[in-house]
């Protein structure tokens, strides 16, 4: 009998690459962090794949998100402070074309 995949929610991720592949670790932050101390996280799952698989996955996810925005007449906005913390800009999304 085939086991059902676990359904999880993650609010953070860590990505590492090497010449042989990509590892994506999905994490969950604590719900009520104490002020003035780093937010605790726990690892939920690590997914490993080839570099090629990761590249195709990014392309498919971008296409799905763009299609969702078009079909629903919305633009998914990421706050600028979040982008800045990650070293990203709104133009990075468009450069994926």
Buried (B, 14 or more C-beta within 10 A) or exposed (E): EEEEEEEEEBEBEEEEEEEEBBBBBBBBEEEEEEEEEEEEBEEBEEEEBEEEEBEEBEEEEEEEEBEEEEEEEEEEEEEEEEBEEEEEEEEEBEEEE
